[in-house]
């Protein structure tokens, strides 16, 4: 589905059609401001751009649940959820944002139900809830059932319901359009739209807009082993960096404990919530040693590190498909779950295990290992979704020394979902908080966007001759057209095969010119994934990070710049978009490694073997990293939960 024609100017362009992007569109259209505009005969010009058909967005793969203190199974309180979120994020969470997340979680879930999400039910008809790692009662006490679920297909349910609501509301989509540029005005102070490549027609378009919202998802494809779909290549984050913006807390990448061995495919935390147990090569249920009382349902970073500790201690197991291979897995034992109950509440988990591992989980143990799952960091935003730059001034950039500064909001630029960082996840996200973040803060961003649109709509008849408005629109148009022209020229270069492509690449990795001429983005993406896996998967140190950065700079980045498409046709040429994707990943990898190297402590998902302790005195701060790798530090917002030792 593509727009019949592009408008000369849009009120807002939303990039991404997962839970965050669709929630933002609905938040905008259902706002009081939009109702008032329509009552005055003004219909906002909105376009949602997605590089996929929306129902293929990665939101659909979310399995376990969405967290909310509904109290449908047992007593719960949003203050407990708030505390668990702060503790789960190892006190790197901005507590004002976490309060909003927890307080409005029940409202968010109930609104999803009213919008068509078919939740699983209790016997008396309430939304069913299950345990999830790190969620407790009484501020860190016993585990509590807080995750509302729909068997193990909650993401599928939410994505379809939101999409149907958007279709009913008349949202215009540009599907399978790949956004290549975030455009800001020349002074960088204001959003000016995006440049997008229509993959069906093979054409580059300047999409001019007074407001832009990014909801482009995560960047799991940085790593070889990941639960993320092939499209999660960090595009929004990379485009923000290219536009001169920063990323917040880029070093924090969550590895989900239970990826199906050597596929990375996620086996939901719900499998452990329903009674699954992690066991080592000796058959020991080892998690009780690492997290007494919470065991297999401790926070995800705790469980992932515990698994790696067992493997490092020689208590790992080999994948049964490769019995003589590396013993880099542990077992997930689901045999204690009633088979009929297992198939009723975990149908997708069972199907995945049977299809991809040829194992019956009701009878045999399942091999698992941690898999890259979620990026806690991203484009820095306020609680209303506004993108900002952190201006550190003359402050030192080592730790939190002199970490004072100010936020400079970019007019008309918003973000939501996994590509953004409002910092409700801090250094580690609790299970069930991702869908909640996307839906809740996506809606908030949409409402804030609506207020901006209503203040100055494109079709406002009273502003036709306003010279100030015309000056802004002229600046937007000039910036968007210039960016589009530059991308059009680059596309022509990509579609022009060069016999001397290898001449642009230093022969530092032992490959021949013929090898490099035949290079392609898929091979390069695989090589990058292996580099990142060795350097930054679950644990890291300075030597490994430095080696990875050197490999990227000396070997991978030159290869990326030398890439050209093997076919000169622009339409339906997936290699063209893959080249852009791998270039995005390489730029993003540099920032992730630089931010990881700058943080001399272990916190949440970042385990530094050379700095094993958390250091609140120097690093209770958000890293703010630009494309050059320069890191500044922004203080964490502490409201009423002072930092203390994190134990489960």
VMD Tcl script that draws the C-alpha trace (Angstrom):
set ca {
  {0.00 0.00 0.00}
  {1.45 3.34 -1.05}
  {-0.06 6.83 -0.93}
  {-1.79 7.80 -4.18}
  {0.22 10.98 -4.12}
  {2.61 12.68 -1.74}
  {1.46 15.91 -0.13}
  {3.59 19.00 -0.64}
  {3.81 19.28 3.15}
  {2.67 16.98 5.96}
  {1.66 17.94 9.45}
  {3.39 14.80 10.72}
  {5.25 11.79 9.37}
  {5.52 8.71 11.58}
  {8.32 6.29 10.66}
  {7.60 2.76 11.84}
  {4.34 0.82 12.11}
  {4.85 -1.41 15.14}
  {3.17 -0.89 18.50}
  {4.87 2.47 19.14}
  {4.22 3.98 15.70}
  {0.60 2.81 15.53}
  {-0.05 3.95 19.11}
  {1.38 7.36 18.23}
  {-0.88 7.63 15.18}
  {-3.94 6.75 17.25}
  {-2.87 9.05 20.09}
  {-2.64 11.91 17.60}
  {-5.92 11.21 15.84}
  {-7.92 10.59 19.03}
  {-6.63 13.67 20.84}
  {-8.92 16.58 21.82}
  {-6.80 18.86 19.63}
  {-7.45 16.76 16.53}
  {-11.17 16.59 17.29}
  {-11.22 20.35 17.58}
  {-9.29 20.77 14.31}
  {-11.72 18.53 12.50}
  {-14.61 20.42 14.05}
  {-13.11 23.50 12.41}
  {-12.91 21.76 9.06}
  {-9.15 21.05 9.17}
  {-8.04 17.46 8.67}
  {-4.40 16.87 9.71}
  {-2.13 15.50 7.00}
  {-0.51 12.42 8.50}
  {1.58 9.69 6.85}
  {2.90 6.48 8.43}
  {5.97 5.08 6.63}
  {7.04 1.49 7.23}
  {9.80 -0.56 5.60}
  {7.53 -3.58 6.11}
  {3.85 -4.26 5.72}
  {2.72 -3.20 9.23}
  {1.49 -6.64 10.28}
  {5.05 -7.95 9.78}
  {6.43 -5.50 12.35}
  {8.52 -7.09 15.09}
  {5.91 -6.25 17.74}
  {4.06 -9.32 16.46}
  {6.78 -11.62 17.80}
  {6.37 -10.56 21.45}
  {5.21 -13.61 23.34}
  {4.94 -13.44 27.11}
  {2.92 -10.49 28.33}
  {2.47 -6.78 29.03}
  {3.06 -5.63 32.60}
  {0.36 -3.80 34.57}
  {-0.72 -3.85 38.22}
  {-4.30 -4.87 37.44}
  {-4.47 -7.11 40.50}
  {-6.72 -9.60 38.74}
  {-5.05 -12.70 40.23}
  {-3.57 -11.36 43.45}
  {-3.20 -8.00 45.15}
  {-0.91 -5.58 43.33}
  {-0.01 -1.89 43.42}
  {1.51 0.37 40.78}
  {4.03 1.62 43.35}
  {5.43 -1.93 43.54}
  {5.69 -2.04 39.74}
  {7.47 1.32 39.82}
  {9.99 0.03 42.37}
  {10.61 -3.17 40.41}
  {11.25 -1.15 37.25}
  {13.82 1.06 38.99}
  {15.52 -1.88 40.68}
  {15.41 -3.96 37.51}
  {17.16 -1.15 35.63}
  {19.92 -1.14 38.29}
  {19.02 2.43 39.29}
  {19.86 3.89 35.88}
  {16.11 4.47 35.38}
  {14.74 8.03 35.28}
  {12.24 7.70 38.09}
  {9.82 10.37 36.89}
  {9.39 8.37 33.66}
  {9.11 5.07 35.53}
  {6.33 6.50 37.69}
  {4.33 7.31 34.57}
  {4.99 3.85 33.15}
  {3.74 2.05 36.25}
  {0.86 4.38 37.16}
  {-0.71 4.39 33.70}
  {0.00 0.75 32.87}
  {-3.47 -0.50 33.94}
  {-5.18 2.21 31.87}
  {-3.02 1.28 28.87}
  {-3.88 -2.43 29.10}
  {-7.60 -1.75 29.57}
  {-7.60 0.56 26.55}
  {-5.90 -2.17 24.50}
  {-8.62 -4.59 25.54}
  {-11.30 -2.10 24.51}
  {-9.47 -1.72 21.20}
  {-9.80 -5.41 20.41}
  {-6.89 -7.23 22.08}
  {-8.11 -10.72 22.98}
  {-6.37 -11.35 26.31}
  {-6.45 -14.75 27.98}
  {-9.06 -14.86 30.74}
  {-9.47 -16.06 34.30}
  {-12.40 -18.33 35.12}
  {-14.45 -15.31 36.19}
  {-13.70 -13.39 32.97}
  {-10.95 -11.00 34.02}
  {-7.73 -10.46 32.06}
  {-5.38 -13.29 33.05}
  {-1.95 -12.51 34.49}
  {1.21 -14.55 35.05}
  {4.56 -14.17 36.80}
  {7.45 -12.52 34.98}
  {11.07 -12.07 36.01}
  {11.77 -9.28 38.49}
  {8.14 -8.40 39.23}
  {7.40 -8.53 42.96}
  {4.97 -7.47 45.65}
  {5.75 -5.26 48.66}
  {8.82 -3.58 47.13}
  {11.03 -6.55 46.35}
  {9.18 -9.29 48.22}
  {7.58 -12.40 46.79}
  {6.97 -12.70 43.02}
  {3.63 -11.38 41.79}
  {1.45 -12.18 38.78}
  {1.57 -8.91 36.83}
  {1.99 -9.81 33.13}
  {-1.30 -9.71 31.20}
  {-1.09 -12.24 28.37}
  {-2.79 -13.81 25.37}
  {-1.42 -17.36 25.52}
  {2.12 -16.67 24.26}
  {1.09 -14.40 21.38}
  {0.41 -11.07 23.06}
  {2.43 -9.06 20.52}
  {0.47 -10.56 17.65}
  {-2.78 -9.59 19.34}
  {-1.67 -6.02 20.10}
  {-0.22 -5.39 16.64}
  {-3.35 -6.59 14.82}
  {-5.69 -4.63 17.10}
  {-3.74 -1.39 16.72}
  {-3.43 -1.80 12.96}
  {-7.16 -2.43 12.59}
  {-7.91 0.68 14.64}
  {-5.57 2.73 12.42}
  {-7.20 1.42 9.25}
  {-10.62 2.25 10.67}
  {-9.38 5.77 11.49}
  {-8.25 6.29 7.89}
  {-4.50 6.44 8.55}
  {-2.48 6.73 5.32}
  {0.39 4.23 5.02}
  {3.45 4.10 2.80}
  {4.33 0.41 3.09}
  {7.69 -1.06 2.11}
  {9.22 2.39 1.88}
  {12.69 2.56 3.39}
  {13.63 5.80 5.14}
  {17.21 6.73 4.24}
  {17.55 10.15 5.90}
  {16.22 12.11 8.83}
  {16.15 15.69 7.57}
  {16.69 18.66 9.86}
  {16.83 22.31 8.81}
  {20.29 23.68 8.10}
  {20.83 24.88 11.66}
  {19.76 21.49 13.06}
  {17.08 23.03 15.26}
  {13.93 21.77 13.54}
  {12.60 18.63 11.87}
  {12.11 18.99 8.12}
  {10.85 15.55 7.11}
  {12.54 12.42 5.78}
  {13.92 10.99 2.57}
  {12.36 7.64 1.69}
  {13.00 4.99 -0.96}
  {9.90 3.37 -2.46}
  {11.16 -0.20 -2.89}
  {8.35 -1.08 -5.32}
  {8.95 1.78 -7.72}
  {12.67 2.16 -7.04}
  {12.27 5.90 -6.49}
  {13.63 8.30 -3.88}
  {11.15 10.78 -2.39}
  {11.56 13.91 -0.30}
  {8.75 13.66 2.28}
  {8.43 17.16 3.74}
  {6.88 17.52 7.17}
  {6.69 20.00 9.99}
  {6.86 17.16 12.49}
  {8.53 13.73 12.42}
  {8.21 10.81 14.82}
  {10.61 7.84 14.74}
  {9.33 4.46 15.96}
  {11.72 2.21 14.06}
  {12.46 -0.50 16.63}
  {15.69 -1.96 17.92}
  {19.04 -3.15 16.62}
  {19.38 -6.82 17.51}
  {21.04 -7.52 14.15}
  {24.21 -6.03 15.58}
  {24.79 -9.54 16.96}
  {25.07 -12.94 15.34}
  {22.74 -14.59 17.87}
  {19.54 -12.58 18.22}
  {15.83 -13.03 18.72}
  {15.19 -10.02 16.48}
  {13.80 -10.32 12.97}
  {16.01 -9.53 9.99}
  {14.65 -6.00 9.66}
  {15.78 -4.74 13.08}
  {18.92 -3.01 11.88}
  {18.84 0.09 14.07}
  {17.81 2.40 11.23}
  {16.18 5.11 13.35}
  {19.07 5.28 15.79}
  {21.64 5.35 12.97}
  {19.75 8.10 11.12}
  {19.61 10.19 14.29}
  {23.38 9.84 14.66}
  {23.89 10.80 11.01}
  {21.76 13.91 11.59}
  {24.11 15.05 14.36}
  {22.10 13.79 17.35}
  {23.22 11.56 20.22}
  {22.20 8.16 21.54}
  {21.52 7.66 25.23}
  {22.81 4.56 27.06}
  {23.77 2.78 23.85}
  {25.97 0.34 25.78}
  {23.02 -1.46 27.34}
  {21.85 -4.35 25.14}
  {19.72 -6.99 26.81}
  {20.36 -10.64 26.11}
  {17.28 -12.74 26.73}
  {18.27 -15.85 28.68}
  {16.36 -18.40 26.64}
  {17.14 -18.28 22.95}
  {16.74 -21.65 21.24}
  {20.28 -22.96 20.78}
  {22.12 -21.68 17.72}
  {19.01 -20.15 16.17}
  {18.51 -17.24 18.57}
  {14.74 -17.73 18.31}
  {13.08 -16.57 21.50}
  {11.52 -19.03 23.91}
  {9.33 -16.77 26.00}
  {9.93 -16.07 29.67}
  {6.41 -17.40 30.00}
  {7.89 -20.91 29.70}
  {9.64 -20.35 33.04}
  {6.63 -18.54 34.49}
  {4.59 -21.67 33.81}
  {7.14 -23.95 35.53}
  {10.14 -24.32 33.22}
  {13.48 -24.77 35.00}
  {17.03 -24.05 33.83}
  {19.48 -26.91 34.41}
  {23.20 -27.33 33.83}
  {25.09 -30.37 32.52}
  {24.82 -32.00 35.96}
  {21.03 -31.65 35.93}
  {21.19 -29.04 38.71}
  {18.51 -26.33 38.82}
  {21.26 -23.75 39.25}
  {19.36 -20.45 39.36}
  {18.47 -20.83 43.04}
  {22.19 -20.40 43.78}
  {22.33 -17.09 41.93}
  {18.93 -15.61 42.84}
  {17.47 -17.26 45.95}
  {13.70 -16.96 46.11}
  {13.38 -15.82 42.48}
  {15.51 -18.48 40.79}
  {14.54 -18.80 37.12}
  {12.40 -15.67 37.27}
  {15.06 -13.23 38.38}
  {15.68 -10.24 36.10}
  {16.88 -11.13 32.62}
  {20.40 -9.79 32.97}
  {20.87 -11.81 36.15}
  {19.69 -15.01 34.49}
  {21.77 -14.45 31.33}
  {24.95 -13.85 33.35}
  {24.21 -16.90 35.48}
  {23.88 -19.07 32.39}
  {27.20 -17.78 31.06}
  {28.82 -18.40 34.45}
  {27.70 -22.04 34.31}
  {29.05 -22.39 30.77}
  {32.37 -20.76 31.74}
  {32.64 -23.15 34.70}
  {32.41 -26.13 32.34}
  {28.83 -27.04 33.18}
  {27.40 -26.19 29.76}
  {25.88 -28.65 27.30}
  {26.14 -29.09 23.55}
  {23.25 -28.61 21.17}
  {21.89 -32.13 20.46}
  {21.98 -31.22 16.76}
  {25.75 -30.86 17.11}
  {26.70 -33.22 19.97}
  {30.42 -32.83 19.33}
  {30.19 -29.04 19.14}
  {30.84 -26.37 21.75}
  {29.25 -26.86 25.14}
  {27.84 -23.33 25.16}
  {24.22 -24.02 26.13}
  {22.23 -25.08 29.19}
  {18.96 -26.97 29.41}
  {15.45 -25.60 29.71}
  {13.43 -28.30 31.46}
  {9.71 -28.01 30.71}
  {8.88 -31.64 31.46}
  {7.26 -30.71 34.77}
  {4.49 -28.74 33.01}
  {1.30 -30.63 32.24}
  {1.42 -31.30 28.45}
  {-2.16 -30.15 27.83}
  {-1.65 -27.00 29.87}
  {1.66 -26.37 28.08}
  {0.02 -26.49 24.66}
  {-2.85 -24.29 25.84}
  {-0.78 -21.45 27.30}
  {2.52 -21.84 25.39}
  {1.47 -22.88 21.87}
  {4.09 -20.77 20.10}
  {6.92 -21.93 22.36}
  {5.99 -25.57 21.81}
  {5.66 -25.10 18.05}
  {9.05 -23.37 17.84}
  {10.82 -26.12 19.79}
  {9.21 -28.88 17.75}
  {9.83 -27.19 14.41}
  {13.36 -25.89 14.87}
  {14.88 -28.32 17.40}
  {12.95 -31.55 16.67}
  {12.31 -31.93 20.40}
  {9.14 -32.69 22.35}
  {9.45 -30.30 25.34}
  {7.02 -32.36 27.39}
  {9.52 -35.26 27.32}
  {13.01 -33.88 26.68}
  {15.17 -30.98 27.81}
  {15.60 -28.07 25.39}
  {19.04 -26.50 24.70}
  {19.12 -22.71 25.15}
  {21.63 -19.87 25.29}
  {21.29 -16.09 25.74}
  {20.24 -14.20 22.61}
  {20.45 -10.46 21.83}
  {16.94 -9.23 22.45}
  {16.42 -5.56 23.30}
  {18.23 -2.22 23.16}
  {17.60 -0.28 26.37}
  {19.29 2.82 24.95}
  {18.31 4.88 21.95}
  {17.32 8.34 20.76}
  {16.99 10.52 23.89}
  {13.43 11.75 24.52}
  {11.38 13.53 27.16}
  {8.35 11.84 28.71}
  {6.28 13.45 25.93}
  {8.44 11.91 23.22}
  {10.36 15.06 22.26}
  {13.87 14.36 20.96}
  {16.60 16.45 22.55}
  {20.34 17.04 22.49}
  {22.23 16.90 25.75}
  {24.37 20.02 25.97}
  {27.11 19.23 28.46}
  {28.82 22.59 28.03}
  {32.37 22.54 29.38}
  {31.71 19.61 31.71}
  {34.23 16.81 31.90}
  {33.32 13.71 29.91}
  {34.81 11.11 32.27}
  {32.12 9.54 34.41}
  {29.79 11.94 36.15}
  {32.45 14.49 37.10}
  {30.86 17.87 36.48}
  {27.89 16.17 34.78}
  {25.75 19.25 34.48}
  {24.11 20.49 31.34}
  {20.80 21.11 29.65}
  {18.40 19.53 27.21}
  {17.95 21.22 23.85}
  {14.71 19.97 22.28}
  {14.69 19.62 18.50}
  {11.49 21.34 17.34}
  {9.04 18.94 15.77}
  {11.12 15.78 16.26}
  {9.71 12.92 18.33}
  {10.51 9.25 18.97}
  {8.88 6.32 20.75}
  {9.40 2.62 21.37}
  {12.63 0.64 21.29}
  {14.52 3.09 19.07}
  {14.10 5.74 21.78}
  {15.26 6.15 25.37}
  {12.95 7.83 27.85}
  {14.91 5.70 30.31}
  {12.23 3.62 31.91}
  {14.44 0.55 31.37}
  {17.76 1.93 32.58}
  {20.48 -0.71 32.39}
  {18.09 -3.67 32.10}
  {14.46 -3.99 31.02}
  {12.00 -6.08 32.99}
  {9.95 -8.55 30.98}
  {6.54 -7.15 30.05}
  {7.71 -3.53 30.13}
  {8.59 -3.33 26.43}
  {5.08 -3.53 25.00}
  {3.95 -1.24 27.80}
  {6.63 1.34 26.97}
  {5.77 1.24 23.24}
  {2.02 1.59 23.73}
  {2.04 4.05 26.63}
  {4.80 6.41 25.52}
  {3.81 5.99 21.89}
  {0.37 7.30 22.80}
  {1.85 10.15 24.85}
  {4.12 11.15 21.96}
  {1.14 11.11 19.59}
  {-0.81 13.41 21.89}
  {2.15 15.81 22.20}
  {2.46 15.71 18.42}
  {-1.23 16.58 18.10}
  {-0.76 19.70 20.22}
  {2.01 20.90 17.90}
  {-0.02 20.14 14.78}
  {-3.08 21.94 16.15}
  {-1.01 25.02 16.95}
  {0.02 25.36 13.31}
  {-1.75 22.93 10.92}
  {-0.68 22.81 7.29}
  {-4.21 23.51 6.05}
  {-4.88 26.42 8.41}
  {-6.59 29.05 6.18}
  {-5.61 31.79 8.64}
  {-1.89 31.18 8.08}
  {-1.79 31.23 4.28}
  {-0.07 34.60 4.08}
  {1.88 34.40 7.34}
  {5.51 35.24 6.43}
  {6.91 33.44 9.49}
  {5.13 30.20 8.56}
  {6.22 30.53 4.96}
  {9.83 31.03 6.03}
  {9.74 27.83 8.08}
  {8.14 25.86 5.24}
  {10.70 27.18 2.77}
  {13.53 26.06 5.07}
  {11.90 22.62 5.43}
  {11.47 22.25 1.68}
  {15.03 23.34 0.91}
  {16.56 20.92 3.41}
  {14.39 17.98 2.29}
  {15.04 18.58 -1.42}
  {18.81 18.83 -0.87}
  {18.87 15.58 1.13}
  {16.74 13.85 -1.50}
  {19.04 14.97 -4.33}
  {22.10 13.69 -2.47}
  {20.47 10.32 -1.82}
  {19.34 10.06 -5.46}
  {22.93 10.55 -6.59}
  {24.14 7.93 -4.13}
  {21.51 5.47 -5.40}
  {22.82 5.91 -8.94}
  {26.31 5.05 -7.68}
  {25.02 1.94 -5.89}
  {23.38 0.75 -9.09}
  {26.53 1.24 -11.15}
  {28.75 -1.86 -10.75}
  {32.43 -1.00 -10.47}
  {35.06 -3.45 -11.58}
  {37.55 -1.69 -9.32}
  {35.37 -1.80 -6.19}
  {38.04 -3.78 -4.38}
  {40.61 -1.05 -5.01}
  {38.82 1.06 -2.39}
  {39.43 -1.56 0.30}
  {42.67 -2.03 2.15}
  {43.69 -5.65 2.02}
  {44.02 -5.88 5.80}
  {42.10 -9.08 6.40}
  {43.89 -11.31 3.92}
  {41.14 -11.36 1.30}
  {41.89 -10.95 -2.38}
  {40.56 -8.28 -4.70}
  {38.28 -10.86 -6.29}
  {36.82 -11.69 -2.86}
  {36.05 -8.04 -2.19}
  {34.56 -7.43 -5.64}
  {32.12 -10.21 -4.86}
  {31.37 -8.83 -1.39}
  {27.76 -8.27 -0.40}
  {25.88 -6.71 2.52}
  {24.61 -10.03 3.86}
  {28.11 -11.44 4.22}
  {29.26 -8.20 5.79}
  {26.35 -8.19 8.24}
  {27.26 -11.74 9.30}
  {30.89 -10.74 9.83}
  {29.84 -7.73 11.92}
  {27.58 -9.96 14.02}
  {30.49 -12.27 14.81}
  {32.72 -9.33 15.79}
  {30.07 -7.90 18.11}
  {29.30 -11.35 19.56}
  {32.93 -11.86 20.56}
  {33.36 -8.35 21.96}
  {30.10 -7.43 23.67}
  {27.73 -10.38 24.16}
  {26.68 -10.57 27.85}
  {30.21 -9.65 29.06}
  {33.10 -7.54 27.78}
  {36.43 -5.93 28.63}
  {38.60 -3.09 27.32}
  {40.83 -5.30 25.18}
  {37.90 -6.95 23.42}
  {36.10 -3.65 22.83}
  {39.25 -2.05 21.44}
  {39.88 -5.00 19.13}
  {36.30 -4.87 17.84}
  {36.51 -1.14 17.13}
  {39.78 -1.64 15.29}
  {38.28 -4.43 13.18}
  {35.30 -2.27 12.29}
  {37.40 0.75 11.37}
  {40.09 -1.11 9.45}
  {38.16 -3.94 7.81}
  {34.38 -3.71 7.95}
  {33.71 -0.01 7.38}
  {35.87 0.15 4.19}
  {34.07 -2.90 2.86}
  {30.71 -1.24 3.56}
  {31.69 1.90 1.69}
  {32.87 -0.16 -1.30}
  {29.60 -2.09 -1.65}
  {27.54 -1.76 -4.82}
  {24.45 -3.67 -5.94}
  {24.91 -6.65 -8.23}
  {21.84 -5.69 -10.24}
  {21.33 -2.24 -11.76}
  {17.53 -2.29 -11.41}
  {16.25 -0.07 -8.59}
  {12.74 -1.50 -8.18}
  {12.44 -4.47 -5.79}
  {16.21 -4.53 -5.33}
  {16.61 -5.75 -1.76}
  {20.38 -5.51 -1.97}
  {20.16 -1.72 -2.14}
  {18.31 -1.47 1.17}
  {20.58 -4.14 2.67}
  {23.61 -1.97 1.85}
  {22.03 0.95 3.70}
  {21.12 -1.34 6.59}
  {24.63 -2.72 7.06}
  {26.09 0.81 6.92}
  {23.63 1.80 9.63}
  {24.67 -1.18 11.74}
  {28.37 -0.38 11.39}
  {27.86 3.22 12.51}
  {25.72 2.04 15.38}
  {28.24 -0.64 16.40}
  {30.93 2.01 16.80}
  {28.70 3.96 19.19}
  {27.71 0.87 21.21}
  {31.38 -0.12 21.61}
  {32.50 3.44 22.44}
  {29.81 3.85 25.10}
  {30.61 0.41 26.56}
  {34.31 1.30 26.74}
  {33.59 4.63 28.44}
  {31.57 3.09 31.29}
  {34.11 1.69 33.75}
  {31.68 -0.35 35.83}
  {29.29 -3.29 35.65}
  {25.60 -2.35 35.74}
  {22.54 -4.21 34.53}
  {23.11 -5.81 31.15}
  {26.66 -4.40 30.89}
  {29.08 -6.80 32.57}
  {32.66 -5.49 32.46}
  {35.05 -8.28 33.45}
  {37.71 -5.63 34.08}
  {35.36 -3.43 36.16}
  {33.16 -5.98 37.95}
  {31.50 -3.63 40.48}
  {28.83 -0.97 40.08}
  {30.22 2.54 40.64}
  {27.47 4.98 41.62}
  {29.94 7.69 42.57}
  {31.19 8.08 39.00}
  {28.66 6.38 36.75}
  {25.15 6.92 38.09}
  {24.59 8.76 34.81}
  {23.34 8.26 31.27}
  {25.94 8.08 28.53}
  {25.21 10.46 25.65}
  {27.25 9.38 22.63}
  {27.51 10.99 19.21}
  {28.57 9.50 15.87}
  {32.23 10.29 16.52}
  {32.19 8.21 19.70}
  {32.43 11.20 22.03}
  {30.64 10.44 25.31}
  {29.08 13.04 27.61}
  {27.17 12.21 30.80}
  {23.67 13.20 31.91}
  {22.56 12.74 35.55}
  {19.88 10.16 36.32}
  {16.56 11.51 37.62}
  {16.24 10.19 41.18}
  {12.85 10.96 42.78}
  {12.21 8.82 45.84}
  {14.07 5.49 45.45}
  {17.73 6.03 46.38}
  {20.26 3.58 44.90}
  {21.15 0.49 46.89}
  {22.66 -2.90 46.20}
  {20.61 -4.85 43.67}
  {19.88 -8.36 44.89}
  {17.33 -11.01 43.93}
}
mol new
graphics top color blue
foreach p $ca { graphics top sphere $p radius 0.5 }
foreach p [lrange $ca 0 end-1] q [lrange $ca 1 end] { graphics top cylinder $p $q radius 0.2 }
display resetview
